[in-house]
Amino acid sequence: MAAWEPYSGRMSGAEDLERYETEIELQLYQEYKAVSRMFRYVVETERRFYLANEVTMEPQNEGGHPYFKITLQDAWVWDMYRPARFVASVTVVTFKDVNVEELPEQEHF
């Protein structure tokens, strides 16, 4: 059994990771605010949040199971683990809810 040690003021690995992820989320939010005016649509799926200038959503049905195929052109992906968030084209296939919102004209270029 390990001996009890007084608090050293140092953070545990879990606390360091939590602080790191919080800092990355803040940087991502700041980037989002900086780039959001460049885009026409906001697209939210169960896994990701996107900004895009073109959105095509095609309802699909395979074997009685409906799903959506969403194609985004000229997009930005909210993903803190992704080094390059600007992408030319993204295809998303989902069985879950999808929210597509057109931004007001004054909010984008």
C-alpha positions as CSV (number, residue, x, y, z in Angstrom):
1,M,0.0,0.0,0.0
2,A,1.4,3.4,-0.9
3,A,2.0,5.9,1.9
4,W,-0.1,9.0,2.1
5,E,1.5,12.1,0.5
6,P,0.5,15.6,1.2
7,Y,-0.9,17.7,-1.6
8,S,2.0,19.0,-3.7
9,G,0.1,21.5,-5.7
10,R,0.7,19.5,-8.9
11,M,-2.2,18.3,-11.0
12,S,-2.9,14.7,-11.8
13,G,-2.7,13.4,-15.3
14,A,-6.6,13.5,-15.5
15,E,-6.6,17.2,-14.4
16,D,-3.9,18.0,-16.9
17,L,-5.8,16.4,-19.7
18,E,-9.0,18.1,-18.7
19,R,-7.3,21.5,-18.7
20,Y,-5.7,20.8,-22.1
21,E,-9.1,19.8,-23.6
22,T,-10.7,22.9,-22.1
23,E,-8.0,25.1,-23.7
24,I,-8.4,23.4,-27.1
25,E,-12.2,23.9,-26.9
26,L,-11.7,27.6,-26.2
27,Q,-9.3,27.9,-29.2
28,L,-11.8,26.1,-31.4
29,Y,-14.6,28.4,-30.3
30,Q,-12.4,31.4,-31.1
31,E,-11.6,30.0,-34.5
32,Y,-15.3,29.3,-35.1
33,K,-16.2,32.9,-34.3
34,A,-13.4,34.1,-36.6
35,V,-14.5,32.0,-39.6
36,S,-18.3,31.7,-39.2
37,R,-18.9,34.8,-41.4
38,M,-17.2,33.0,-44.3
39,F,-20.0,30.4,-44.5
40,R,-23.7,30.3,-45.4
41,Y,-24.9,27.2,-43.5
42,V,-24.5,25.6,-40.1
43,V,-25.0,21.8,-40.1
44,E,-25.3,19.8,-36.9
45,T,-25.2,16.0,-36.7
46,E,-25.0,13.7,-33.7
47,R,-21.2,13.5,-34.1
48,R,-20.1,16.8,-35.6
49,F,-20.8,20.5,-36.1
50,Y,-20.0,22.0,-39.6
51,L,-20.0,25.3,-41.4
52,A,-20.5,25.1,-45.1
53,N,-21.3,27.2,-48.2
54,E,-23.2,24.4,-50.0
55,V,-25.3,21.7,-48.5
56,T,-27.1,18.8,-50.2
57,M,-29.2,16.5,-48.1
58,E,-30.6,13.3,-49.7
59,P,-33.0,11.1,-47.8
60,Q,-32.1,7.4,-48.4
61,N,-33.8,4.2,-47.6
62,E,-32.2,0.8,-47.5
63,G,-34.2,-2.2,-46.4
64,G,-36.8,-0.1,-44.7
65,H,-34.1,1.8,-42.7
66,P,-34.2,5.6,-43.5
67,Y,-31.0,7.6,-43.3
68,F,-29.5,10.8,-44.7
69,K,-26.6,11.4,-47.0
70,I,-25.4,14.9,-46.6
71,T,-22.8,16.5,-48.9
72,L,-21.0,19.7,-47.8
73,Q,-18.9,21.8,-50.1
74,D,-16.4,24.4,-48.9
75,A,-16.7,23.4,-45.2
76,W,-15.2,23.9,-41.8
77,V,-15.4,21.1,-39.2
78,W,-15.7,21.6,-35.5
79,D,-13.3,18.8,-34.3
80,M,-10.6,19.5,-31.7
81,Y,-8.7,16.4,-32.8
82,R,-8.5,17.4,-36.4
83,P,-5.4,19.3,-37.5
84,A,-7.0,20.8,-40.7
85,R,-10.5,21.9,-40.2
86,F,-11.1,23.5,-43.6
87,V,-12.1,20.9,-46.2
88,A,-13.2,21.1,-49.8
89,S,-15.9,18.4,-49.5
90,V,-17.4,16.3,-46.8
91,T,-20.0,13.5,-47.1
92,V,-21.9,12.5,-43.9
93,V,-24.1,9.4,-43.7
94,T,-26.4,9.3,-40.6
95,F,-29.4,7.6,-39.2
96,K,-29.8,10.3,-36.6
97,D,-31.2,13.8,-36.6
98,V,-29.6,16.5,-38.8
99,N,-30.1,20.2,-38.4
100,V,-29.3,22.5,-41.3
101,E,-29.7,26.2,-40.7
102,E,-29.0,29.0,-43.2
103,L,-27.2,31.8,-41.6
104,P,-28.7,35.3,-42.0
105,E,-27.1,37.3,-44.8
106,Q,-25.3,39.7,-42.4
107,E,-23.6,36.9,-40.6
108,H,-21.5,35.7,-43.6
109,F,-19.5,37.3,-46.5
